[in-house]
Amino acid sequence: MVVEAHHHRSTLKQKNKPFKSHHATKSALKDIAKGRTARQSTKSSAVSTVAQARLNRRNTQKQAQATKRASLISATRIFNGTDGAPRIVAIIPLSEDIDTRACIQALGKCVDEEIYGISENKNIWAMKASRFKTSLQFLPVPFACPFAALDAARAADYTLLLLSPTIEVTPAGDTLLRMLQAQGLPTAIAAIPPTTTENLDAKARPAVLKSLLSFIQYFDPAQRRVFDLSAPADSLNTLRALAEGCPGEVKWRAGRPWLVGESVEREEGGVLKVTGVVRGGRLSPDRLVHIPNHGDYLVSKIMSAPLPHIKHARPGGMDVEAGPVLLAERVPSSADSLTDMANEQTWPTEEEMAGALQGTGEGEVPDAKKGTTPKRIRRIPKGMTEYQASWIVDESENENQDEEREEQDEEGGQMDEDEEMVLDDALDMESERKSVVAFQDFNLEEEQKQLISWRKRAQEEQDAQAFPDEVDTPQDITARTRFARFRGLRSLRTSPWDPYENLPGEYARIFEFEDFKRTERDMWRELEDNGVQPGARVTIFIEGVPHEASVPSESPFVLYGLLKHEHKKTVLHFTVQRNTECEGSVRSKDPLILCYGPRRLRVNPVYSQHTRGGGKGANNVHKFERFLWHGTTTVMSVYAPITFGKQPCMLLRETENPQTPELVAMGTFMSPDTARIIAKRIILTGHPFKVHKKTATVRYMFFNPDDIQYFKPIQLFTKHGRTGHIRESLGTHGYFKAHFDGPVNQMDTVCMSLYKRVYPRWSENWTTLGTSSGRGDEMEE
């Protein structure tokens, strides 16, 4: 008998793992793969192993650290050495009991250094910090001088804010901090002076410093402590922060040259010599320079101005370094000129007139043709420029001003193109500071009328919010005459509107860019190759500077190099937001001070809604705003010199005290668009007297049938959303029948929208004297 062995089923048998595959040949692995390739998952990182990922992280951190170190070295290389460019520090006191001189002396005492110029009452104090291998320039600012503080902070690398531990910061100090914040605040350091801490209790000092830190962090959250200059350790730490730190970059100054005048001398012929260190970008003599509050001027040449160093060249003798060297000189063929409109004049010159007379054989100018206006002769004071004389108001012209040009309080006097001015020796200005605008004394009735109108501004603003753009149709004049300049639009966003029709005379004096972005890109590319390198100490020779510009003042003397085309004027648009602390109404064309870049202008801006325009199927029409409202972003439009980049701006309103301006709004430069149409809307309203389904009899919108026939093509709408048109006129008192797209409610209001393009007024330079400088805001011929 044969006994068979027991066998398990093959499906339950254990199969061990075959031998390791790393001993297999390439061909065997290829056969096993059968053409399949390993695909990396899209969710997994590029590095497959943990070790490689760790190495990559370390390498990335190392590269970032090296980049940061290189940028820090390049940013501070200009300050290296006591002969390098000095670090500019603006000293701004925020209380009246602060002694600026004692603060700077405390900084010099902690390192046993002398402060140059502090005993001579100069606008610039200097100190060589040998311990930190650098030098410092201090720009002291008197208390309660906001414009001097803004000028100093605009050119500074650091801002030393001096707070008082015993006196609170006044509202004017709060406004100054907001203005510095809107302009672009350099790296700020807060401190309390030593003279105000003598009577302060030692136990109360930490609480006071903590309170001041909380206050300053509201305006500059980057602040970490408030230094006490009465303590030598804190004075040394303050000086170390100024001498060893890397100043933060103010965005609007990037690539723009400026120079703080260490010495200002005047030569014969109106040439001004300014010596200082070039900062920011390259300074080219082919570009114009701007002197704040005075205007734009030409640069004739730039020469080096090295510091005097004495070298021992041989025993018993002294050898002094070489003198000034010509670095750059203006090339007239490629340089910017103040005569920007020379090629745009349309009136013939005297040579052209003389040539025309010789060709015709006539001895005198022929009479003007019918329909043209001959030149008129105007007598002006001796020494007055044509631009200044253009602002003299002629009483005979005021009698026939067009009522529909704008509201009567929005009219601005300017010289017509068909006038000729003649100098009169008998007429002379009584004072150099006297305004060139003629003053007209109103009678008591007119004065009382304007006073009542001014006091009703608050009520007008409330009415504009409750009933926006609604106006009453006048009864003493026909509507087609009163609203002759207005037009009807089916859609404000899509209806066509030619931006070049019926332009005002100011558009003959401005420029339009074919492609502004391309022009800006080309301008920055040219700037990289021309001019004097920043950090060089030079002497600039400026032509045609008036004597007032070189007179010492509270503000430091600072030059700003303009970029190409920045002297030309155009229509600039800024996006602005109203200051929450500003009280009262701000109406379009109210006189304000516009500050952007190094410029300050006296402007009468117009405001419009910040809406998208110029896209597919859309026009470039934007609704005019009568008031600058709180809590909304509004577009402000002015005539102003061109600027490039994202320039911050702020609007100030003058008060009775010229040193306490009111901060109205802050914003940013948007674009120079001359084709942007700002459409002022008015809404004529009527009452549905009788209603029958979709038809209504409307009254009080017009008061004669001729006006109804004139405005008949314009679409009507109601406040409840119905649209319709005028069917026919009824009677002789202005009643008409209208048909709508749906049933009309008896309590509804029938409306008609009319639009008119508005423009800002011409701007002028603002000066601390309260009058226009007349330089840099006009285009000479």
Order of alpha helices (4+ residues) and beta strands (2+ residues): alpha-alpha-beta-alpha-beta-beta-alpha-beta-alpha-beta-alpha-beta-alpha-beta-beta-beta-beta-beta-beta-beta-beta-alpha-beta-alpha-alpha-beta-alpha-alpha-beta-alpha-alpha-beta-beta-beta-beta-beta-beta-beta-beta-beta-beta-beta-beta-alpha-beta-beta-beta-beta-beta
